[in-house]
Amino acid sequence: MARPSRYSPDFRARAIRLVGEARPDHETEWAAITSVAAKLGVSTETLRKWLRQAEVDGGQRPGTTTDESAELKRLRRENAELRRANEILKAASAFFGGGARPPRAEMIRFVDEHRDRFGVEPIVGVLRGTDAGFLSVSGYYAAKTRPPSARAVADAALCEQITVVHQANYDVYGVRKMHAALRRVGVDSGRDRVARLMRALGLHGVRRGRPKRTTIADSAAARPADLVRRQFAAGKPNQLWVCDMTYIRTWVGFCYLALVIDVYPRRLVGWALTTHLRTDLPLEALEMAIWARNERLDGLIHHSDAGSQYTAIRYTDALADVGALPSIGSVGDSYDNALAESTIGQIKAELIHRRGPWRTIEQLEYALFEYIDWWNHRRLHGEIGMRTPAEAEATHYAQTALLTEAGTQ
């Protein structure tokens, strides 16, 4: 997300006023701006933008006024809230299937499954607006803090046994073999119950010939156009970012890696590693990239696949906040995000497969931390002339500065 301004409105108004007072003592307005900016400790460009915005607000220059910008932000926020409410209603319709009011346990399960995406209060607020009998926020939290029932305790114990057996058998058992394996160790439980608990744990049998999917397209979500068209080239940093996620096996289960790659220098500007595939994963990587760049990213093209994490409201709002343009390739076509997939392949070939197996997620995270630092600062890349990403960026900015200086002489 964009960082809040550290300058108050009063400070900006004073700075603009000082420029006006200093103008008669300087040959040009730019000279007055430069003088005042140096005394106030702000950049010249920042003060110039404040002055131009004040002229727009005062009707002296065409453009969007501050009040109009605030109104646009308010309307965007309201639109985002309406889109979120619509997504909640769609998810509830698919989950409950219509008909009579669902049991309280089903309401709680729906909130549990969607709270990370929407939040508890928005879910309850939207659904209570359509059905006054839907549980309240306080009712939800009371249910979550209430002592578990005997069945829940028994299910938790069986879940631990299922997890142990599943991991002891290379994580390949489906319901039929898991049910038989449990019976062999003296656990007498129904097959349907085993299926329900395995589904809740996210465990399943091996699927031969089919790779694990890390992003699943949301057919109901609005999908931006493909602005890249497989042309993974950029003329400067922060012009095109490509993003993707992948899975990595560790001794304690799968974890998931999200990457943000700046195409021009081939720099890994953002990354995150978690044990889930929720929107928080790529959003954390995106926020790291935004923080690392520490500037507005107007016009930046953000390209990804059609995974639901990348089309989530929170993610697209984060892009909009910094002025980035979303771009999404077609569903199921790896060539539409080939550069990101190629980068992931390199990371796996150079680090994951060669240095594994990985005992813990923490061990893997630290290894990735060191590897990405090497990738950005010491690894030579043939695509950018056998330079490091850091060198490619430094050369670009040095050349830009020389051209700018030559243009002002």
Steps between C-alpha positions, in 0.01 A plus 500: 500500500607861442667663796317792665648849452721621782417865420188657651259719297611803704864433413415473129296823508786680672750371244281620211459838667876533544556433131264784416681732740842399367406529132585876459853431625577241231521513123280194447235314690718190495777688676256610770376144542856370524592757764195438718525120464860500620410706807200283589682171444268367230581401145461757226270276300274441800460874559436559130218243505346665806508835324343364182227326700426827683466673162256228388301537823488878450374470143821642350593177323292216353506168678345295779457697822576362844129483584429316177782254575356439847156442349646254248672311779173489695314367197768240435478390862122471477531305176750266663262446791214427259718256306599331823136472608416349163784249533381408849147440374630289210715292734210455742266395219748236381574385855147474639325414175190708576192365673426531871724671752814289547592344836710711734795266459493556124491878552808476721678278248424746219647788702804286589569417137458857371617723785853528363362621169225735616526543880247397765318833537440554123371143456260522792389853408415406141323172583305643793379767260335229291405266787452647847532149645861462389738482795641823642867592537481449876322169445775384267779583743303347790468177301874501426589541869245249629650168617497247214242225494583134554473439126738787425752364751477154345537647150810693607660183636414310183640785288835461675499126427401557138778756459759263650395209280482720190851639551637156588386375161659766281182710497350279227204331668148586394183432700479130418858416599496736796189333638664158466828622654319643803319173557833315489628710792183450701307817412143398423333790321254529215625563151280806452640653820856440380411665168352804677802549724751451219314762299511739797876439537560552129640146465443287191648211312773534241389620158727341247597713204338818632709776659391672818314820418608810686258745338141419410312733269187665640253480213271751670768766545551783253823434315725778364629480146836353406715811449821304447409255222807287577732796433706490819712806433529835675698816435553600862446377856145506637347477154398132506476264797411133460371293791437136571480245781635149542501223757800353680495180699655494847509231765204662678280535192464733207574869509446756230728763351379819330732712286492848347759547223598829336548405137754766401776407749365147572496602865294312760345808659253315723450151638307322774489145635201356691318173564180613326380627163276781618516848352726604789788308338538693171384819674793474745741461208341798322520719809869412538559604139311828547690572820834420336433737209370774736340706226183539298470236229266676257483314170673187632356187341448221754468169313391170654299190423125478555515370858226614735762643737605753235141602419398544865376846596771555760770424246361714217440785746867486603597534133259789448636681804845534338375557145593158358306343213398134540558259212397134498576227251262233380396207719717188487763639262845510661646691203294807596712527816812330369758732657365448851476125450854493361628689805328255732658214305843654547447543874393138536789370290763714673377494859198291584603169337873535551498610867198305626336315657363774725428407858307813600339799337732723704805325355362544149407863563852591610649315204272695266596824673870436431434371149290799393765737632753311285261503202455877519856604581747233386343261248579578136205496261548441130173678416646830620849466359663288766435757771329481837154656541647759736762597238238521225289736711799712605614534137151604388461765767854632439434532126165667568665750732766582236235553231299720732804705589595537134147609417508779755829649376 
